[in-house]
Amino acid sequence: MGLKLSPLAPAAFPVMPVVDGVRLATRACGIKYPGRTDVLMMVFDEGTTIGGVLTRSLTCSAAIDCCKKHLRSGQARAVIVNSGNSNAFTGRVGEESVARTVEATAAELGCRPEEIFVASTGVIGEPLPDQRITSALGALKADLDGDAWEAAARAIMTTDTFAKGAVRSAKIDGKTVTINGIAKGSGMIAPDMATMLSFVATDAAIPAAVLQTLISRGADQSFNAITVDSDTSTSDTLLFCATGKVDNELYLNADAPELADFVSALNDLLQDLAHQIVRDGEGATKFVTVAVTGAESDLAARRIGLTIANSPLVKTAIAGEDANWGRVVAAVGKSGERADRDKLSIAMGGVTIARDGQRVEGFDETPVAAHMKGQEIDITVDVGVGQGRATVWTCDLTHGYIDINADYRS
């Protein structure tokens, strides 16, 4: 599927350094498209810890079931990822393909099966030709390289128009640690959790339980605060591995002040990747920030924000560069959360359009209309009932979304 580069794409893929203890390799295995790189192997040195966040979809893939079980071990030696086939809704056949992949990879690397993680993305309902993956394991192992992050990001793409990566550094005990992350996703993006696939690794020494807390919190403020189309994937997977190659002090509390800089860098990286997914939303031409204040709670603010962000009427108005704030009013009203109609205020592009439940007298739409013609759209809403606040991110809804999804299986 040849897709035009998103107009919201970054200028270039970031320069990503080697993370000590992590090696990567990719290969074209013919999972769906002949000649297209579609399998990624990530291998970690012994002693690597892992945490993860997975889709809450009740029709999740066989790979998700496997990751749920293996996360209990808190240890990782490899992640095997394929694009082109999600291995979801494939019943026992799908479970058996995952089992074969895990066993073959464990044998190739000489480790326990529960240290192997798998992820798949692509078409739902088609059996995964896992023999094409397992027969390539030896070649993948031979090609492992610590400097293959961009190739890794490209191998996991489906309808993405650009590879997504981010890097941050931080200090723990005065020692510099690195965090690298890649992601894929552009459609079927909604919370619970909305990353499609993302893999993050650091050379810091972090216990598995702390990793799990940090990645769960971080996902909540990044991948679970974005939406492209309100559809949750069967395959959403976010894995965070720590090789421990930097001999920092081992902290057992995620709230330890010594980890503050690391946590800040991690959260910034996760938000960066989440924003890249929105910027690559299928057919997207505008990146939209929706900030909600004055809600009954932060959770209520999140729900109101997502209702606005998921509204087809709001999203198509933005695509048409129409400052139709009445559609925002309607979305607030249908959110199911408390809002005071007579205290509601709305601003677009920093210009207050409505205040105290009605349009601002003498409102000049000219600067707002100019704002709507840009690529970065800001909507702020105060619902007038409390102190809750949240920010979510989305994109506009264009005919390009229909074009991509109408042809997805072809």
N, C-alpha and C positions, 0 to 999 in steps of 0.2 A: 504494500500500500504506500504509494508515493505521496507524501503530505508536504504541503508548503510550510516553511519555517514560521513559527508563531511570531507575530510582530512584537510580542512582549518578551521574546527570548533574550537572555543576557548576551553580551557581546562575544563572550568566549567561555569555554569550559575552564574552571579555575586550575591553576597549577597546584597539584596535590602531591605532597611529599610522601616518601615511603613511611609507613607505620611499622616500626620494628615488631616482628612476630606475625605479620600479615603478608600473604602472597596471593596473587590472583592470576587466573588464566581464563580465556574465552575460546569458543570454537563454534563453527557452523555445523550443526548436527542434523539439519533438515527436519526440525520439529514441525514446522508449518511451511516456511518459505525456503526453497532451495537456495543455497549460497549465502544465506543471511546468518550472521553471528547470532546464536540464540541460546547458548548455554554458558553459564558462568560458574567457575569453581573458586571459592575463597577458602584458603587453608590457613589455620592458625597454629602457632606453636603450642606445645603441650602446656597446660596450666592456664589457658585462656578461660576467662569467665564470661557468662552471657546472661542477658536479660532481654525481654521482648514484649511486644504488644501485638495482639492478633485480632482479626476481624471478629465481631460479635454476630455475624450473619449465621442464621440457623441452617443455611444451606452451604456451609463452608466447605472448602476443598479437603481432599485427603491429606495434602501437605500441611494444612492448618492443624488437623488432628495430630499429625506426627510432631509438629513443633510444640504443641501444647504439652505433650507427654515428655518430650526431651528437655524442655525448659526446666523441668523439675530437677534435673541433674546439675544445672548451673554451670556446666562445662561445655566447651565447644572446640572442635578440631576442624570442622569444615561446614560450609554452606554450599549447596548445589542448587542453582537457580536455572529455570528454563523459561523462555518466552514463547508465545505462539499457541500455547495450550495450557489452560488453567487446571486441568485434571480435577475439575469440580463436577459434581453430579454424575460421577462415573462409577459409583457403587463399589462392590468388592474388587472389580478390575482396577479401579483407581488406588485402592488401599494396597493391593498387591504390587502395583507398579512403584509406589513409594517405598514399600518394604524392600523390593529388589534394589532400588537405587541406594537406599541407606546401607544395606548389607554390602553391596559391591564397593561403595565408597569407603566404608569402614575397613574392608579387607585391603583396599588399595593403599590406605594410609596407616594401617596397623593400629587402629584405635577401636574404642567401643562404639557400637551402633548408636547409643544414646547421645554421643557427642557429634552426631551428624544431623544437620538441619537442611530441610528442603523447602523450596518455594517455587510456585508456578504461576504464570500469568498468561492470559490469552483467552481463546474461545472456550466457553462452557459446554460440557456434555460430550466431548470427544475423548475417547481413550488416549492416554499418553503413550506414545511409542518409546517407552523407557529404555529399550535396548539400544536406541540411538545415542542415549546419554551414557549408559554403562559401558558401551563399547569404546567410548571416547575418553574414559577416565584416565587411562595410562598416558595418552597424548596430552591431556589437560595437565596432569601432574608434571609431565616433562617441561611444560611451557610456563610453569608458575614463576611469577615475577612480582616483586614488591612495587613496581612502578607502572602498573597496568590499570589504574583507577578509571581513566576515561574509557578505555576499551570495555571495562566491566560495566560502566554506566550505559554504554551503548548496547551491550548484549541483552540487557533486560528490558529494552524498549518495546512497546507494541504500537499504539497510535501516537506516542510521543513524537514531537518534531525536533526535540533537542535533548541531548544527554544532560543529566542533572547531577551536580556535585557541589560539595562545600567542604571547606577546611577551616579549622580554628586551632589556636594554641592557647594554653593556659598554664598557670603555675600551681603546683601542689608542693608544699614544703620548700618553696624556692626553686623547684626543679621544673623545667619546661616539659609539658606533655602535649601531644598532638592528637587531634580528633579529626578523622576523615569520614565523610558520609556521601553515599550516592542514593538516588531514588528514581523511581519511574512512576508515571501516572499522568493521565490527562482527561480521562473519562471514567465514569462509575466512581466518582469521588464524593464522598460524604462521610460525616463522622461515624465512629465505631468500627475501625478507625480509618481515617481517610487517606492513608498513604499509598495504597496499592502495594508497592514493595519499596523498602528502604533498608539499607545496611550501613551501620555506623561502627567504626572501630577506633580504639585508642590504645596507645602504648602505656597508659597509666595502670597502676595496680589498684583495682577496685573489686571488692567482694561481690559475688553474684547477687546477694540480697540487696545491696546498695545500688547496683546497676539497675535492678528491677524497679526499685523505687524511683530512681532518677529518670528512667526512660518512660515510665508510666506518667509521671508528673509532666515531663517534657512533651510527650505526645498530646496530652490534654490541652496544652497551650499552643500547639502548632498544628499537627495533622488532624486533631479533632476540632479544630477551629476553622477548617476550610471546607468549602463545598463548590463543586462545579455543576453538579446536576441532581443532587440529593439522593443518588443511588449508591448504596454500600456494596462493595465488592465481596465476592465469596472468598477472596484470596489475600486480603490486606495483611501484610506482614512487615513488622519493624523489628529488627534484631540489632542489639548493641553489644559488642564484644570488647573486652579489655585484656590485652596480652600480658600486662604486668611487667613489661621490659624496662620501664622506668621504675627504679627502686624507691618510690615514695612511701611514706608511712601508710599503713593499711588502716583506713578509717572504717569503723563498723556502723557509723551513723550517717545517713544521707544528709542530715542537717549540720554536720560538723562544720564549724566556721572555716576550717582549713580547706574545705572543698568548694567554698563559695565561688572562687574564680573559675574553677572547672565547671561547676553547674551553670554559671552564667554563659560560658562559652558553648557548652552543650546545647542549652536552650536556644541560643542565637543560631547555631548551626541547624537545629531541627526546624526552626521557623523559616530560615533561609530555604531549606529544601521544600517545605510545605508551600511557600510562596512560589517557588519555581513550578510546582505542580499546577497551581492555579494559573500562572502565567502561560502554561502550556495547555490550558483547558481546551477541549476540542472545539475548534472554531472561534476561540476567544480573540477579542481585539482590545479589551479593556480589563484592567486589574482594579477590583473594587474593594475598598475597605469600609466595613460597616461597624461603627462604634456606637454602643448602646450604654446609656447611663440612666440613673434614676429608677432602676428596677428593684423588685422586692428582694432579689438576691443575685449573686454573680451567675448562678445557674439559670435563673429566670432571664437575665440579660442575654446569656448565650442563646437561649431558645428563641428569644425575640429576634436577635441578630440573625440567626440561621433561618428563621421564617422569612425575614426580609431578603436575605441572600439567596434563598431557594425559590422565591416567587418568580414564576415565568413572566409575570407582568412587569415586575421591577427589572428583571434582567433584559427583557426585550426593549423596554423603554431606554435603558442604558445603551443597548446596542444601537438604537435609533437616535441616540444623543438628545433624548427628550427628558427634561427635568420634571417628570410627572410625579411630583411628591405625593399626590393622592394615592398612588399605588403603594407607597411606603406606609401611609396611614392605614390602608386596608390590610397590609401584611401584619402590622402591629396588632390590629384588632383580631386577627385570626390566630394569633400565636398561642392562645390559651393561657397566657400569663397576664398578671394584673398590670393595667395601664390606666392612667387617669386621662380620659379623653380631653378634659378641659385644662390640663396642664401640659399636654404633649407639645414638644418642640422638635423641629426638624431643620437640619442645615445640610447643604450640599456645597462642596468646595469651600467650606468655611463661611458661607453666606447663609444667615438664618432666614428661612423661608416661612416657617410657621412657628408661632409661639402662643402658649396658653390656649391651645385648642383651635386656633384659627390662623389664617394667612396674615403675615405681617403687613400692616397698612402701608401702602406706597412701595411695596416690594418691587425691586428692579430685577428682572430675570436676566438681564444682559450678561453680568459676570458669571452667573450660573450656567447659562447656555454656552458660554465660552469654555467653562470648566468641563462640561459634558463632551466637548469635542476632543479632549485630551485622552491619553491612555491610562492615566491614574485618576480614578474616581473616588471621592471621599463622601460618605454619607454618615451623619451623626444624628442620633435620636435620643431624646430624654423623655422617659415615660412618666416621670413625676410621682413615683410612689415610694421610693426608698433610696438606698445607697449602692445597690448592685450595679456592676459594670462589666462589660466584656467587649472584645473586639473579634470579629470574624472576617474572613477574606473570601471573595468569590470572583467570578468573571461574568461578562455579559453572555447572552444567549443569542447566537446568530444562526443563519441557515447552514453555516459550515458544520455545526454540531449534527444536524440531520444528515448531511452528505456523508460524514465520516461513519456514523452509526448505521445508516442504511446499507452501507457496503461492507460492514465489518467482517462478516464471515466469508466474503468472496476473495 
